[in-house]
Amino acid sequence: MTKDMAGGSRGSGAYRGLLGILHKDHIVAPEGFNRWLVPPASIAIHLCIGSVYAWSVFNPALSRQLGVVAPAAEDWSLGAVVWIFSVAIVFLGLSAAFAGKWLEQVGPRMVGVVAALLWGGGFIVGSAGIATHQLWLLYLGYGVLGGCGLGLGYVSPVSTLIRWFPDRRGMATGMAIMGFGGGAMIAAPLKGWLLNLFERAPAYLGPREAVATVTENGRLFAETASGRLEVVIASAAQAAELPGGGEAGVYVVGTGDTGAAATFLVLGVAYLVVMMIAAFSYRVPREGWTPEGWQPKPVASGMITQKNVHIDQALKTPQFWKLWVMLCFNVTAGIGVIGVAKTMMSDIYGTTMPWIVTGAFASTYVLMISVFNMLGRFFWASASDYIGRKLTYATFFLLGTILYLSIPFFATAGAANPSILYLAGFYIATMIIFSMYGGGFATIPAYLADMFGTMHVGGIHGRLLTAWSTAGVLGPLAITSLRQMSVGNAIEDLAAKIDPEAFHTAFGAPVAQLQELVAAKTVTIAKLMEIAPPGTVDPTPGLYNTTMYCMAALLVVAFFANLAIRPVRERHHHNEPELAAVPVE
C-alpha cells in the first residue's frame, strides 16, 4: 500500500455515519458509469458561486439603502460596498489553498456540501446585515463565509474532472470552471428582478421648490409640520427608476427599501438547495480507470511532463511562482473592472449617450460580460489543447494589453463626439478582454497538470488561487482609489468654474465647505454639471483612463513571466515510482 493510499484509508475511517456517505470511498462510480454525467454537477455548483461576478448589480442598491432614490449621508459608499466583493475573493483563494489537501482526502462531495452551507448561509447572514444596516455583518456573511464557500465550491470539481477526462485536460478544466464565468449570466437579471420586486419607494414630500430645506454639516433636512426630517433630492431620472415611476423632488431618508435584504435571503436559500443537489451528484472514477480505447500518447512537447511533483515541493519551484504572477496580474486587470462594470458603463457613456446607455443597458452589459467570461473559459481552455498553454497565455497578455490601451481612446472620443461606433468599440474590446480573463482561469489547471503532473493538481491549484485572493484586493483597490482620485480632481475643477453664488444657491453652503458637502454626498459631478457654465465638458467619461493604463502595464509584466516558463527540473520530481503512480483522488 502506498503512502497516499494508506493515508486515504486512515482518513476514510474517521468519517462514519452521516459523514460517511459524503466521503470519496462511498462515491466511486460503478462499472459502465457515463463520465458525462459528472460535468453537469460541476457546472451547477459553479453557476451558483459564479454569481459573485454579478456583484456590481448590488452596488446601486447597497450604496443607497437608506436614501433609496439617491444616496443619503449615512449610506455606505461605493468603495465600502466594492470591498465586500474583494473580501469574498480573498477568502476564496485562502480557503482554496487550505482545502486542496483536504479535497484529496475526502473527495468532491463532502467539499461540495460544505461549500453549499457556506455560500448559501453567507447570503442569509448578509441579508441580516442589510436589514439592520450593519456593514460588518455583510462583510462576515457574504465576504468571509460566502468567500470560503466560493473557494471550496471552485476547487471541488477540478481534479475530479481531470481524472475523468485525461484525454482532454484543457476541455475538462474548461467544463469544470465555465459555469463560474456564466453564473452572472443568470444572476444579473435574476438579482435585478428580485430587487425590483422587493423595492419600496420612500415617502415623497413634494417638488424641491415647494419644500423648505436646510443644510447642516453637509446633510440636507426638510422643515415639516412633524419636525425636521433628513431628506434627499432626486432628479427626474432617479425618480423614474422607482417602482411604478416617481416624481423629481424631496424624499425622506429611511422610509423606503431597495429590496436588497430580501433579495439576499431568497438567493441564499436557492443557492443552498441547488448546490446540495449538485454535490450529491458527484462521482469519482475507480483507481486505474481510463476512457475506453484511450491510450496516453507520447509527449511531443517538453512543456508537458509524465511525472509528478508533490504539492509541497511545487511551491519550491520557480514555475509555480511565475504561474502565480501570471494569474495574479491577469485577474487584477479584470476583476476590478468586473466589480464596477455597471457603474463604469453608466459613468463613461451614460452622460454622453443617455438615450442608449440606460440602466437596463448597463445591466445587460453585466450580463454579456458573464456570457463572454463563460464562453472564453471553454473556448480558450479547449484551444490550449491544440496550441499549447504557453502560447495561449502569450495571446492573453499581448492582445489584452492592446485592448486595455484602447479603452481610454473609446471613452475620450465618445465623450467629445458621441457616436455608437465608439460605444461599439468599447463594448467589443471589453468583451474580448473578459473572454481571456475567464480563459486564464480555465486554462491554468491544465497548465499546472502539464508542469507538475496530475497527482496533486487539485491541491496545487488550490494554493495557486492565493493569487486570486491577492488580485481580489489589488484590482478593486486600484480601480476604486484611482477612480476616487479622478472624481476628487474633477469636482474641484468643476467647482472652480462655477459662480460662488450659484453654488451657494444650489447646495445651501459656500464653496469653502466643498469637501464636507462631497463627503455627505450632497455635491457630486452630476449635480455640479447642472449649474456649470455652458460648454463645460463633463469629466465623468474619463474617470477610468488612468486605471486602464495601469492594467495594461500589469499584463506586460505577466507576458514576460509566461515567456520565462520552462519545464520543471528533474530534482523536483517524485523519486518513488509507486508513489508517482497514485492518481488524484
VOTITI-256544 format. One line per field, with one value per residue (C-alpha): x, z, y; residue in one letter; residue number from 1. Coordinates in pm, whole numbers, padded with zeros to 5 digits. Layout:
BEGIN
u <- c(X, ...)
w <- c(Z, ...)
v <- c(Y, ...)
code <- c(A, ...)
pos <- c(NUM, ...)
END
This chain:
BEGIN
u <- c(00000, 00139, 00168, -00120, -00337, -00263, -00343, -00667, -00762, -00695, -00891, -01194, -01210, -01252, -01574, -01861, -02236, -02387, -02047, -01954, -02187, -02003, -01655, -01484, -01475, -01855, -01893, -01676, -01860, -01979, -01865, -02012, -02080, -02118, -01849, -02057, -02295, -02026, -01979, -02343, -02293, -01974, -02140, -02442, -02223, -02013, -02322, -02429, -02097, -02024, -02299, -02026, -01933, -02270, -02188, -02193, -02571, -02594, -02376, -02653, -02895, -02641, -02496, -02844, -03010, -03135, -03196, -03331, -03388, -03047, -02759, -02810, -02529, -02531, -02547, -02249, -02006, -01933, -01581, -01711, -01953, -01694, -01462, -01720, -01661, -01285, -01311, -01509, -01238, -00965, -01133, -01198, -00823, -00736, -00998, -00899, -00535, -00616, -00880, -00652, -00515, -00850, -01017, -00776, -00850, -01230, -01333, -01554, -01892, -01801, -01626, -01928, -02171, -01965, -01942, -02323, -02367, -02115, -02224, -02598, -02552, -02330, -02614, -02854, -02616, -02559, -02934, -02947, -02663, -02851, -03179, -03012, -02771, -02472, -02193, -01978, -02245, -02245, -01866, -01887, -02171, -02103, -01733, -01593, -01843, -01953, -01593, -01497, -01794, -01664, -01320, -01446, -01704, -01448, -01184, -01418, -01459, -01120, -00905, -01210, -01282, -00915, -00929, -01250, -01107, -00732, -00762, -00869, -00727, -00798, -01155, -01208, -01093, -01293, -01606, -01524, -01489, -01710, -02010, -01831, -01796, -02158, -02302, -02362, -02546, -02828, -02767, -02758, -03117, -03238, -03090, -03230, -03575, -03572, -03451, -03736, -03984, -03895, -03815, -04040, -04036, -03960, -04204, -04236, -04264, -04305, -04109, -03779, -03902, -04210, -04020, -03820, -03477, -03169, -02814, -02632, -02288, -02328, -02665, -02995, -03303, -03664, -03875, -04216, -04515, -04400, -04047, -03715, -03654, -03340, -03409, -03250, -03330, -03393, -03365, -03630, -03407, -03352, -03720, -03816, -03629, -03859, -04125, -04402, -04202, -04180, -04154, -03843, -03822, -03767, -03782, -03750, -03445, -03514, -03875, -03818, -03641, -03416, -03514, -03153, -03213, -03500, -03306, -03010, -03237, -03412, -03083, -02921, -03193, -03199, -02821, -02814, -03069, -02920, -02562, -02665, -02834, -02530, -02282, -02468, -02436, -02054, -01881, -01512, -01364, -01221, -00846, -00673, -00976, -00917, -01160, -01244, -00995, -00777, -00401, -00170, 00009, 00384, 00462, 00583, 00633, 00891, 00637, 00421, 00554, 00451, 00599, 00459, 00565, 00444, 00215, 00468, 00759, 00569, 00593, 00974, 00985, 01016, 00745, 00483, 00564, 00579, 00236, 00125, 00234, 00064, -00267, -00248, -00183, -00430, -00700, -00608, -00652, -01004, -01153, -01160, -01345, -01595, -01671, -01780, -01886, -02236, -02116, -01834, -02063, -02303, -02017, -01847, -02143, -02450, -02390, -02296, -02545, -02829, -03076, -02880, -02696, -02987, -02994, -03128, -02847, -02586, -02745, -02733, -02366, -02303, -02492, -02280, -01962, -02080, -02158, -01810, -01647, -01816, -01761, -01399, -01337, -01445, -01308, -00961, -00913, -01013, -00793, -00497, -00515, -00406, -00186, -00035, -00080, 00221, 00109, -00246, -00128, 00102, -00209, -00396, -00127, -00035, -00388, -00510, -00251, -00362, -00730, -00682, -00495, -00783, -01047, -00935, -00942, -01300, -01409, -01246, -01350, -01706, -01725, -01603, -01813, -02096, -02117, -02237, -01912, -01707, -01956, -01935, -01554, -01556, -01811, -01621, -01284, -01414, -01594, -01273, -01086, -01334, -01326, -00949, -00995, -01218, -00993, -00700, -00888, -00997, -00657, -00443, -00532, -00425, -00107, -00040, -00102, 00143, 00406, 00360, 00166, -00186, -00124, -00159, -00302, -00612, -00409, -00153, -00437, -00590, -00264, -00219, -00558, -00399, -00302, -00675, -00702, -00423, -00582, -00913, -00751, -00530, -00791, -01075, -00825, -00668, -00991, -01168, -00872, -00776, -01140, -01188, -00877, -01014, -01355, -01197, -00991, -01291, -01514, -01253, -01205, -01580, -01637, -01369, -01561, -01898, -02013, -01997, -02348, -02489, -02307, -02448, -02799, -02782, -02631, -02715, -02350, -02044, -01770, -01542, -01740, -01688, -01512, -01778, -02054, -01878, -01836, -02210, -02283, -02461, -02221, -02150, -02017, -02368, -02511, -02224, -02278, -02636, -02510, -02181, -02128, -02247, -01987, -01830, -01711, -01840, -01531, -01719, -01627, -01257, -01267, -01125, -00849, -00562, -00686, -00678, -00318, -00219, -00397, -00215, 00119, 00037, -00026, 00313, 00478, 00267, 00373, 00741, 00665, 00498, 00785, 01027, 00836, 01050, 00987, 01027, 01372, 01417, 01522, 01167, 01000, 00898, 01171, 00935, 00778, 00487, 00406, 00413, 00163, -00104, -00382, -00550, -00845)
w <- c(00000, -00092, 00148, -00008, -00018, 00344, 00432, 00244, 00436, 00768, 00655, 00547, 00885, 01050, 00863, 00974, 00988, 00806, 00705, 00560, 00261, 00174, 00169, -00160, -00075, -00099, -00430, -00658, -00989, -01082, -01395, -01709, -01547, -01804, -01730, -01899, -01601, -01383, -01563, -01506, -01127, -01155, -01379, -01145, -00844, -01044, -01181, -00822, -00690, -01019, -00934, -00745, -01082, -01088, -00761, -00932, -00973, -00595, -00589, -00656, -00407, -00126, -00171, -00130, 00111, 00333, 00072, -00183, -00458, -00402, -00157, 00196, 00423, 00628, 00325, 00255, -00001, -00330, -00205, 00109, -00095, -00356, -00079, 00021, -00320, -00257, 00081, -00079, -00341, -00074, 00125, -00197, -00253, 00111, 00155, -00177, -00066, 00266, 00116, -00153, 00058, 00232, -00108, -00197, 00133, 00143, -00220, -00402, -00248, 00109, -00007, -00224, 00068, 00293, 00008, -00022, 00350, 00348, 00024, 00093, 00462, 00376, 00178, 00468, 00718, 00466, 00443, 00818, 00784, 00519, 00709, 01025, 00829, 00990, 00734, 00935, 00908, 00531, 00531, 00760, 00571, 00205, 00237, 00485, 00497, 00137, 00023, 00187, 00010, -00317, -00268, -00170, -00448, -00701, -00640, -00573, -00937, -01093, -01009, -01041, -01398, -01495, -01383, -01579, -01893, -01909, -02288, -02289, -01991, -02125, -02219, -01880, -01682, -01917, -01835, -01465, -01450, -01731, -01503, -01273, -01559, -01660, -01312, -01360, -01685, -01476, -01158, -01312, -01445, -01150, -00896, -01088, -01099, -00727, -00634, -00835, -00684, -00324, -00369, -00190, -00267, 00018, 00138, -00108, 00036, -00286, -00552, -00445, -00467, -00254, 00042, 00287, 00338, 00544, 00524, 00845, 00849, 00484, 00537, 00396, 00621, 00546, 00780, 00815, 01045, 01225, 01272, 01092, 00866, 00681, 00310, -00030, -00352, -00654, -01015, -01267, -01392, -01041, -00951, -01273, -01156, -00854, -00870, -01089, -01150, -00935, -00941, -00905, -00568, -00197, -00038, 00330, 00425, 00585, 00472, 00169, 00085, -00206, -00169, -00117, 00214, 00081, -00238, -00039, 00166, -00136, -00319, -00012, 00022, -00354, -00380, -00076, -00229, -00580, -00459, -00222, -00503, -00729, -00459, -00408, -00784, -00773, -00853, -00880, -01111, -00967, -00928, -01259, -01472, -01823, -02106, -02320, -02605, -02491, -02463, -02349, -02649, -02649, -02525, -02813, -02610, -02337, -02164, -02070, -01813, -01745, -01394, -01076, -00830, -00470, -00359, -00106, -00348, -00615, -00406, -00418, -00797, -00994, -01230, -00956, -00874, -01237, -01288, -00967, -01104, -01438, -01275, -01021, -01276, -01531, -01263, -01118, -01462, -01496, -01151, -01055, -01375, -01319, -00970, -01105, -01457, -01439, -01277, -01531, -01832, -01687, -01599, -01940, -02175, -01959, -01971, -02339, -02484, -02231, -02499, -02545, -02217, -01976, -01653, -01843, -02099, -01822, -01663, -01999, -02024, -01698, -01843, -02159, -01952, -01793, -02133, -02273, -01943, -01962, -02334, -02303, -02034, -02256, -02585, -02468, -02245, -02532, -02777, -02543, -02603, -02961, -02946, -02602, -02271, -02310, -02645, -02514, -02227, -02456, -02660, -02348, -02244, -02583, -02709, -02363, -02340, -02672, -02576, -02234, -02400, -02648, -02378, -02284, -02654, -02697, -02375, -02458, -02823, -02728, -02485, -02741, -03025, -02905, -03157, -03144, -03316, -03009, -02782, -03002, -02995, -02615, -02590, -02820, -02657, -02308, -02418, -02567, -02250, -02033, -02258, -02199, -01830, -01799, -02029, -01797, -01506, -01706, -01864, -01550, -01404, -01732, -01731, -01376, -01481, -01769, -01534, -01219, -01326, -01225, -00887, -00677, -00932, -00720, -00417, -00621, -00799, -00464, -00346, -00671, -00615, -00344, -00648, -00695, -00333, -00388, -00709, -00528, -00317, -00580, -00857, -00668, -00467, -00787, -00966, -00668, -00545, -00892, -00973, -00644, -00712, -01056, -00907, -00647, -00906, -01138, -00863, -00762, -01125, -01181, -00855, -00957, -01277, -01107, -00980, -00595, -00566, -00793, -00587, -00258, -00401, -00528, -00219, 00068, 00165, 00034, -00186, 00120, 00254, -00065, 00098, 00368, 00107, -00103, 00200, 00272, -00098, -00132, -00407, -00699, -01051, -01192, -00966, -01043, -01416, -01372, -01272, -01464, -01731, -02083, -02279, -01973, -02062, -01835, -01690, -01599, -01911, -01836, -01475, -01563, -01809, -01559, -01433, -01782, -01838, -01509, -01605, -01939, -01758, -01539, -01846, -01986, -01669, -01689, -02053, -01956, -01663, -01907, -02153, -01882, -01808, -01854, -01769, -01402, -01323, -01254, -00893, -00805, -00929, -00710, -00670, -00569, -00883, -00692, -00529, -00862, -00997, -00741, -00915, -00780, -00555)
v <- c(00000, 00342, 00631, 00821, 00511, 00443, 00799, 00768, 00456, 00625, 00929, 00730, 00560, 00898, 00963, 00739, 00761, 01054, 01191, 00854, 00893, 01214, 01057, 00972, 00600, 00593, 00776, 00557, 00521, 00167, -00016, 00140, 00477, 00757, 01015, 01288, 01282, 01448, 01784, 01899, 01879, 02083, 02339, 02370, 02450, 02694, 02867, 02932, 03058, 03238, 03484, 03670, 03821, 03998, 04174, 04515, 04478, 04522, 04835, 05093, 04935, 04891, 05242, 05400, 05157, 05444, 05711, 05457, 05711, 05878, 05819, 05958, 06075, 05751, 05526, 05303, 05441, 05265, 05195, 05022, 04811, 04710, 04590, 04326, 04169, 04192, 04019, 03735, 03686, 03696, 03420, 03227, 03199, 03134, 02861, 02700, 02693, 02525, 02292, 02145, 01859, 01809, 01771, 01491, 01316, 01335, 01385, 01635, 01550, 01645, 01960, 02049, 02009, 02237, 02487, 02489, 02556, 02841, 03012, 02989, 03070, 03366, 03524, 03472, 03636, 03917, 03968, 04028, 04280, 04478, 04471, 04607, 04832, 04662, 04662, 04420, 04151, 04189, 04151, 03847, 03678, 03742, 03823, 03569, 03280, 03322, 03363, 03032, 02873, 03017, 02863, 02518, 02512, 02630, 02359, 02067, 01953, 02035, 01732, 01505, 01610, 01590, 01226, 01165, 01330, 01251, 01264, 01632, 01820, 02166, 02084, 01918, 02219, 02442, 02244, 02247, 02622, 02754, 02769, 03011, 03257, 03206, 03246, 03617, 03545, 03402, 03601, 03951, 03953, 03744, 03985, 04282, 04125, 04043, 04392, 04546, 04302, 04389, 04759, 05011, 05384, 05631, 05897, 06187, 06541, 06735, 06926, 07077, 07435, 07359, 07213, 07426, 07268, 07347, 07210, 07113, 06950, 06867, 06691, 06808, 06841, 06937, 07150, 06981, 07007, 06692, 06824, 06821, 06519, 06416, 06407, 06354, 06533, 06313, 06417, 06318, 06035, 05899, 05919, 05742, 05431, 05387, 05112, 05246, 05564, 05873, 06249, 06462, 06629, 06565, 06218, 06121, 05915, 05576, 05538, 05313, 04989, 04895, 04528, 04416, 04235, 04024, 03951, 03820, 03595, 03441, 03383, 03226, 02964, 02892, 02852, 02623, 02386, 02376, 02324, 02046, 01855, 01904, 01796, 01467, 01404, 01390, 01057, 00967, 00701, 00382, 00353, 00290, 00382, 00521, 00606, 00305, 00264, 00554, 00523, 00805, 00949, 01003, 01353, 01567, 01883, 01933, 02157, 01857, 01610, 01249, 01271, 01421, 01690, 01676, 01960, 02090, 02059, 02254, 02569, 02541, 02565, 02891, 02763, 02782, 03143, 03250, 03097, 03272, 03611, 03541, 03451, 03734, 04009, 03872, 03860, 04200, 04354, 04216, 04171, 04537, 04620, 04337, 04468, 04808, 04708, 04850, 05173, 05208, 05174, 05434, 05672, 05657, 05661, 05732, 06107, 06133, 05881, 05858, 05755, 05429, 05367, 05338, 05142, 04842, 04870, 04875, 04566, 04389, 04484, 04297, 04001, 03999, 04012, 03689, 03534, 03607, 03514, 03174, 03113, 03223, 02963, 02678, 02817, 02916, 02610, 02379, 02572, 02530, 02152, 02226, 02537, 02480, 02661, 02889, 03028, 03067, 03286, 03484, 03566, 03675, 03919, 04067, 04115, 04220, 04497, 04642, 04625, 04788, 05074, 05117, 05175, 05531, 05619, 05496, 05672, 06006, 06003, 05907, 06199, 06451, 06313, 06085, 05804, 05448, 05345, 05439, 05265, 04953, 04965, 04988, 04707, 04469, 04543, 04469, 04153, 04010, 04109, 03921, 03614, 03598, 03674, 03369, 03169, 03234, 03076, 02772, 02706, 02736, 02390, 02224, 02435, 02310, 01948, 01995, 02136, 01926, 01615, 01514, 01351, 01669, 01910, 01979, 02084, 02278, 02458, 02549, 02704, 02891, 03052, 03266, 03474, 03531, 03644, 03895, 04015, 04046, 04318, 04481, 04506, 04678, 04885, 05014, 05092, 05250, 05456, 05575, 05650, 05836, 06039, 06127, 06213, 06442, 06624, 06657, 06801, 07057, 07163, 07197, 07386, 07637, 07713, 07770, 08109, 08104, 08249, 07980, 07716, 07852, 07866, 07508, 07344, 07579, 07619, 07809, 07661, 07669, 07369, 07168, 06869, 06846, 06853, 06590, 06360, 06388, 06309, 06646, 06755, 06522, 06564, 06525, 06796, 07032, 06983, 07106, 07451, 07455, 07726, 07636, 07441, 07277, 06926, 06651, 06475, 06155, 05950, 05989, 05870, 05525, 05619, 05603, 05267, 05116, 05226, 05058, 04735, 04726, 04762, 04460, 04245, 04339, 04205, 03888, 03838, 03822, 03588, 03348, 03387, 03268, 02943, 02628, 02259, 02162, 02024, 01654, 01708, 01826, 01504, 01211, 00950, 00668, 00512, 00363, 00699, 00878, 00630, 00716, 00911, 01222, 01147)
code <- c(M, T, K, D, M, A, G, G, S, R, G, S, G, A, Y, R, G, L, L, G, I, L, H, K, D, H, I, V, A, P, E, G, F, N, R, W, L, V, P, P, A, S, I, A, I, H, L, C, I, G, S, V, Y, A, W, S, V, F, N, P, A, L, S, R, Q, L, G, V, V, A, P, A, A, E, D, W, S, L, G, A, V, V, W, I, F, S, V, A, I, V, F, L, G, L, S, A, A, F, A, G, K, W, L, E, Q, V, G, P, R, M, V, G, V, V, A, A, L, L, W, G, G, G, F, I, V, G, S, A, G, I, A, T, H, Q, L, W, L, L, Y, L, G, Y, G, V, L, G, G, C, G, L, G, L, G, Y, V, S, P, V, S, T, L, I, R, W, F, P, D, R, R, G, M, A, T, G, M, A, I, M, G, F, G, G, G, A, M, I, A, A, P, L, K, G, W, L, L, N, L, F, E, R, A, P, A, Y, L, G, P, R, E, A, V, A, T, V, T, E, N, G, R, L, F, A, E, T, A, S, G, R, L, E, V, V, I, A, S, A, A, Q, A, A, E, L, P, G, G, G, E, A, G, V, Y, V, V, G, T, G, D, T, G, A, A, A, T, F, L, V, L, G, V, A, Y, L, V, V, M, M, I, A, A, F, S, Y, R, V, P, R, E, G, W, T, P, E, G, W, Q, P, K, P, V, A, S, G, M, I, T, Q, K, N, V, H, I, D, Q, A, L, K, T, P, Q, F, W, K, L, W, V, M, L, C, F, N, V, T, A, G, I, G, V, I, G, V, A, K, T, M, M, S, D, I, Y, G, T, T, M, P, W, I, V, T, G, A, F, A, S, T, Y, V, L, M, I, S, V, F, N, M, L, G, R, F, F, W, A, S, A, S, D, Y, I, G, R, K, L, T, Y, A, T, F, F, L, L, G, T, I, L, Y, L, S, I, P, F, F, A, T, A, G, A, A, N, P, S, I, L, Y, L, A, G, F, Y, I, A, T, M, I, I, F, S, M, Y, G, G, G, F, A, T, I, P, A, Y, L, A, D, M, F, G, T, M, H, V, G, G, I, H, G, R, L, L, T, A, W, S, T, A, G, V, L, G, P, L, A, I, T, S, L, R, Q, M, S, V, G, N, A, I, E, D, L, A, A, K, I, D, P, E, A, F, H, T, A, F, G, A, P, V, A, Q, L, Q, E, L, V, A, A, K, T, V, T, I, A, K, L, M, E, I, A, P, P, G, T, V, D, P, T, P, G, L, Y, N, T, T, M, Y, C, M, A, A, L, L, V, V, A, F, F, A, N, L, A, I, R, P, V, R, E, R, H, H, H, N, E, P, E, L, A, A, V, P, V, E)
pos <- c(1, 2, 3, 4, 5, 6, 7, 8, 9, 10, 11, 12, 13, 14, 15, 16, 17, 18, 19, 20, 21, 22, 23, 24, 25, 26, 27, 28, 29, 30, 31, 32, 33, 34, 35, 36, 37, 38, 39, 40, 41, 42, 43, 44, 45, 46, 47, 48, 49, 50, 51, 52, 53, 54, 55, 56, 57, 58, 59, 60, 61, 62, 63, 64, 65, 66, 67, 68, 69, 70, 71, 72, 73, 74, 75, 76, 77, 78, 79, 80, 81, 82, 83, 84, 85, 86, 87, 88, 89, 90, 91, 92, 93, 94, 95, 96, 97, 98, 99, 100, 101, 102, 103, 104, 105, 106, 107, 108, 109, 110, 111, 112, 113, 114, 115, 116, 117, 118, 119, 120, 121, 122, 123, 124, 125, 126, 127, 128, 129, 130, 131, 132, 133, 134, 135, 136, 137, 138, 139, 140, 141, 142, 143, 144, 145, 146, 147, 148, 149, 150, 151, 152, 153, 154, 155, 156, 157, 158, 159, 160, 161, 162, 163, 164, 165, 166, 167, 168, 169, 170, 171, 172, 173, 174, 175, 176, 177, 178, 179, 180, 181, 182, 183, 184, 185, 186, 187, 188, 189, 190, 191, 192, 193, 194, 195, 196, 197, 198, 199, 200, 201, 202, 203, 204, 205, 206, 207, 208, 209, 210, 211, 212, 213, 214, 215, 216, 217, 218, 219, 220, 221, 222, 223, 224, 225, 226, 227, 228, 229, 230, 231, 232, 233, 234, 235, 236, 237, 238, 239, 240, 241, 242, 243, 244, 245, 246, 247, 248, 249, 250, 251, 252, 253, 254, 255, 256, 257, 258, 259, 260, 261, 262, 263, 264, 265, 266, 267, 268, 269, 270, 271, 272, 273, 274, 275, 276, 277, 278, 279, 280, 281, 282, 283, 284, 285, 286, 287, 288, 289, 290, 291, 292, 293, 294, 295, 296, 297, 298, 299, 300, 301, 302, 303, 304, 305, 306, 307, 308, 309, 310, 311, 312, 313, 314, 315, 316, 317, 318, 319, 320, 321, 322, 323, 324, 325, 326, 327, 328, 329, 330, 331, 332, 333, 334, 335, 336, 337, 338, 339, 340, 341, 342, 343, 344, 345, 346, 347, 348, 349, 350, 351, 352, 353, 354, 355, 356, 357, 358, 359, 360, 361, 362, 363, 364, 365, 366, 367, 368, 369, 370, 371, 372, 373, 374, 375, 376, 377, 378, 379, 380, 381, 382, 383, 384, 385, 386, 387, 388, 389, 390, 391, 392, 393, 394, 395, 396, 397, 398, 399, 400, 401, 402, 403, 404, 405, 406, 407, 408, 409, 410, 411, 412, 413, 414, 415, 416, 417, 418, 419, 420, 421, 422, 423, 424, 425, 426, 427, 428, 429, 430, 431, 432, 433, 434, 435, 436, 437, 438, 439, 440, 441, 442, 443, 444, 445, 446, 447, 448, 449, 450, 451, 452, 453, 454, 455, 456, 457, 458, 459, 460, 461, 462, 463, 464, 465, 466, 467, 468, 469, 470, 471, 472, 473, 474, 475, 476, 477, 478, 479, 480, 481, 482, 483, 484, 485, 486, 487, 488, 489, 490, 491, 492, 493, 494, 495, 496, 497, 498, 499, 500, 501, 502, 503, 504, 505, 506, 507, 508, 509, 510, 511, 512, 513, 514, 515, 516, 517, 518, 519, 520, 521, 522, 523, 524, 525, 526, 527, 528, 529, 530, 531, 532, 533, 534, 535, 536, 537, 538, 539, 540, 541, 542, 543, 544, 545, 546, 547, 548, 549, 550, 551, 552, 553, 554, 555, 556, 557, 558, 559, 560, 561, 562, 563, 564, 565, 566, 567, 568, 569, 570, 571, 572, 573, 574, 575, 576, 577, 578, 579, 580, 581, 582, 583, 584, 585)
END
